Amino acid sequence: MASTSNTTTVDFPPDFAEDKITSDSNSSLGGQEKPQVEQAIEDGQVDGGKSETLTALLQVVGAFFLMFNSWGVANTFGAYQTFYEGDLLKGQTPSQISWIGSIQAFLLLTVGGFITGPIFDAGYIRALVLFGSAAAVFGMMMTSICTEYWQVILAQGVVTGIGMGCMMLPSVAVMPQYFKTRRAFATGVAASGSSVGGIIYPTIFHELEPKIGFGWATRVIAFIMLATLMVPIAVMKAKVFPSQRRPLFDFQVLHKLDYDLFCFGTFFAFMGMYIPFYYVSSFSISHAIVNANLGFYLLTILNAASIFGRIIPNFFADKTGALNIMTPWVLFCGIIAYSWTSATSAGQIIVLCIFYGFFSGTLVSIIAPAVVVISPDLSLVGTHMGMNFGFTSLGLLIGNPVAGILLDQHGYIGPAMWCGTCNVLAGIFILAARVSKTGPVLMVKA
């Protein structure tokens, strides 16, 4: 590892790395190659006619299934939370059980955003996809034979979380290389895989667990993961890699107020975002608002609504700017969360789930385009994205367990107020970042 005063870099051996475009002092192009590589990464242009267009579309399909099996599996934990509370881990508190999903999501962001960046830049995209797929499937297989709390922590929390983290970066890092004017939209389409996974996997678990048991229901999910992950393993391919290794950490960007404010905004956003996904089903069932069957499908409704939240706002973000979409959407999540416990009928709780799913769905898919807007140096945008994900993951780690503690002490009003406050704080910080970036101007793309 080599370090300078402002950056830390990680070097990898060249063996087994994929072919990549880099500058070489002994090549005939000499110093002309490096600017071409950096320009390709910054602009994400698609060159080369039909063949290149097909390759670009295949990246969207591959990224869709990576999201399907990373964030989609993370979105499934609400179903496991409800099952664990009433069956396998009923001796544990809701807060203790929520640590499983929180650790999983924390590792997804930390590994996917912060640790795997230099590995991707070194040309190991296929290795990331292969290792991530194997680890995620293996973790779920091991979860199916768990009988104790610590075993579930290790299998579903740690192993599966690491695997999903390795899959996440290729799903977002490849998009800017192939798309220029529709980056946010392409990213949104790929990110909708997480919502589709969040619909299919919980439904499979809910329908199969009473019939074939927890173990085989979880194994069926693992086999589906294995089958669908064959697609990205076959098609994912980075267009270019940087001629110089990007740093793991850039201290200079921390002096930029807009970047700091944005990181605090995403920290609070992820601290509160998943609380309804974990607790809305148990809230509705315990308050006799819905029966157990419909209560489970509230999670499915949340994830179904988030499909539209990932695609539609991102389409407009290409025209208005990611920050201009992100700010009101997060504030709307806070308002909806504050009204959560006022729902007293099935219709009211379903409407609440639809609206919260739609507005919260935007967050996962729009962070990457927003970092591109905030980043002061596009040649280091991957580093800045990884730093943001690493910091944001801390909020995701502690948000749901804190909500569980508040549930034990104050009832469901505690998680609802915690979720709403986190989202409102997130909106305030993201708005401040936007103002710091553009000044107090209303009609400007940002």
WODA-V900052 format. One record per residue. N is the residue number from 1. SS is DSSP state (h for helix, s for strand, l for the rest). D_CENTER is the distance of its C-alpha to the mean C-alpha in whole Angstrom. Layout:
BEGIN
((N	SS	D_CENTER) (N	SS	D_CENTER))
END
This chain:
BEGIN
((1	l	28) (2	s	30) (3	s	29) (4	l	31) (5	l	31) (6	l	28) (7	s	26) (8	s	25) (9	s	25) (10	l	24) (11	l	26) (12	l	26) (13	l	29) (14	l	30) (15	l	30) (16	l	28) (17	l	26) (18	l	26) (19	l	28) (20	l	27) (21	l	28) (22	l	30) (23	l	33) (24	l	36) (25	l	39) (26	l	41) (27	l	40) (28	l	42) (29	l	39) (30	l	39) (31	l	37) (32	h	36) (33	h	33) (34	h	31) (35	h	31) (36	h	30) (37	h	27) (38	h	26) (39	h	27) (40	h	25) (41	h	22) (42	h	22) (43	h	23) (44	l	21) (45	l	25) (46	l	25) (47	l	29) (48	l	31) (49	h	32) (50	h	31) (51	h	30) (52	h	27) (53	h	26) (54	h	26) (55	h	24) (56	h	21) (57	h	21) (58	h	20) (59	h	17) (60	h	16) (61	h	17) (62	h	16) (63	h	12) (64	h	12) (65	h	13) (66	h	11) (67	h	8) (68	h	11) (69	l	11) (70	l	8) (71	h	5) (72	h	9) (73	h	11) (74	h	9) (75	l	10) (76	l	13) (77	h	14) (78	h	16) (79	h	18) (80	h	19) (81	h	19) (82	h	22) (83	h	24) (84	h	24) (85	h	25) (86	h	28) (87	l	29) (88	l	27) (89	l	27) (90	l	29) (91	l	30) (92	l	27) (93	l	26) (94	h	23) (95	h	22) (96	h	23) (97	h	21) (98	h	18) (99	h	17) (100	h	17) (101	h	13) (102	h	13) (103	h	14) (104	h	11) (105	h	8) (106	h	10) (107	h	11) (108	h	7) (109	h	7) (110	h	10) (111	h	11) (112	h	9) (113	h	9) (114	h	13) (115	h	15) (116	l	14) (117	h	15) (118	h	19) (119	h	19) (120	h	17) (121	h	20) (122	l	23) (123	l	22) (124	l	21) (125	h	18) (126	h	20) (127	h	20) (128	h	16) (129	h	16) (130	h	19) (131	h	18) (132	h	15) (133	h	16) (134	h	19) (135	h	18) (136	h	15) (137	h	18) (138	h	21) (139	h	19) (140	h	19) (141	h	22) (142	h	23) (143	h	22) (144	l	24) (145	l	27) (146	l	26) (147	l	29) (148	l	28) (149	h	25) (150	h	25) (151	h	25) (152	h	22) (153	h	20) (154	h	21) (155	h	20) (156	h	17) (157	h	15) (158	h	16) (159	h	17) (160	h	14) (161	h	12) (162	h	13) (163	h	13) (164	h	10) (165	h	9) (166	h	12) (167	h	11) (168	h	7) (169	h	9) (170	h	12) (171	h	10) (172	h	10) (173	h	13) (174	l	15) (175	h	15) (176	h	17) (177	h	19) (178	h	20) (179	l	20) (180	l	22) (181	l	22) (182	l	20) (183	h	17) (184	h	15) (185	h	16) (186	h	15) (187	h	12) (188	h	12) (189	h	13) (190	h	11) (191	h	8) (192	h	11) (193	h	11) (194	h	8) (195	h	11) (196	h	14) (197	h	13) (198	h	12) (199	h	16) (200	h	17) (201	h	17) (202	h	18) (203	h	21) (204	h	22) (205	h	22) (206	h	23) (207	h	26) (208	h	27) (209	h	27) (210	h	30) (211	h	32) (212	h	31) (213	h	29) (214	h	26) (215	h	27) (216	h	27) (217	h	24) (218	h	22) (219	h	23) (220	h	23) (221	h	20) (222	h	20) (223	h	22) (224	h	20) (225	h	17) (226	h	20) (227	h	21) (228	h	18) (229	h	17) (230	h	21) (231	h	20) (232	h	17) (233	h	19) (234	h	22) (235	h	21) (236	l	18) (237	l	20) (238	l	20) (239	l	22) (240	l	23) (241	l	23) (242	l	24) (243	l	27) (244	l	27) (245	l	24) (246	l	22) (247	l	22) (248	l	20) (249	s	20) (250	s	22) (251	h	24) (252	h	26) (253	h	23) (254	h	23) (255	h	26) (256	l	24) (257	h	24) (258	h	22) (259	h	19) (260	h	20) (261	h	20) (262	h	16) (263	h	15) (264	h	17) (265	h	15) (266	h	12) (267	h	13) (268	h	15) (269	h	12) (270	h	10) (271	h	13) (272	h	14) (273	h	11) (274	l	11) (275	h	15) (276	h	16) (277	h	14) (278	h	16) (279	h	19) (280	h	20) (281	h	22) (282	h	24) (283	h	25) (284	h	26) (285	h	28) (286	h	30) (287	l	31) (288	l	32) (289	l	31) (290	l	30) (291	l	31) (292	h	29) (293	h	28) (294	h	27) (295	h	25) (296	h	23) (297	h	22) (298	h	21) (299	h	17) (300	h	18) (301	h	19) (302	h	16) (303	h	13) (304	h	16) (305	h	16) (306	h	13) (307	h	13) (308	h	16) (309	h	14) (310	h	11) (311	h	15) (312	h	17) (313	h	16) (314	h	15) (315	h	18) (316	h	20) (317	h	18) (318	h	20) (319	h	23) (320	h	22) (321	l	20) (322	h	16) (323	h	17) (324	h	20) (325	h	18) (326	h	15) (327	h	18) (328	h	20) (329	h	17) (330	h	15) (331	h	19) (332	h	20) (333	h	17) (334	h	19) (335	h	22) (336	h	21) (337	h	20) (338	h	24) (339	l	26) (340	h	24) (341	h	27) (342	h	29) (343	l	28) (344	l	31) (345	l	32) (346	h	29) (347	h	29) (348	h	28) (349	h	25) (350	h	24) (351	h	24) (352	h	22) (353	h	20) (354	h	20) (355	h	19) (356	h	17) (357	h	15) (358	h	15) (359	h	15) (360	h	12) (361	h	10) (362	h	11) (363	h	8) (364	h	5) (365	h	7) (366	h	10) (367	h	9) (368	h	10) (369	h	13) (370	h	14) (371	h	14) (372	h	16) (373	h	18) (374	h	19) (375	l	19) (376	l	23) (377	l	23) (378	h	21) (379	h	23) (380	h	20) (381	h	17) (382	h	15) (383	h	17) (384	h	16) (385	h	12) (386	h	12) (387	h	14) (388	h	12) (389	h	9) (390	h	12) (391	h	13) (392	h	10) (393	h	10) (394	h	13) (395	h	13) (396	h	10) (397	h	13) (398	h	16) (399	h	15) (400	h	16) (401	h	19) (402	h	20) (403	h	20) (404	h	22) (405	h	25) (406	h	25) (407	h	25) (408	h	28) (409	h	30) (410	h	30) (411	l	29) (412	h	26) (413	h	27) (414	h	25) (415	h	22) (416	h	22) (417	h	23) (418	h	21) (419	h	18) (420	h	20) (421	h	21) (422	h	18) (423	h	17) (424	h	20) (425	h	20) (426	h	17) (427	h	18) (428	h	21) (429	h	20) (430	h	18) (431	h	21) (432	h	23) (433	h	21) (434	h	22) (435	h	25) (436	h	26) (437	h	24) (438	h	27) (439	l	29) (440	l	30) (441	l	30) (442	l	29) (443	l	29) (444	l	27) (445	l	24) (446	l	22))
END
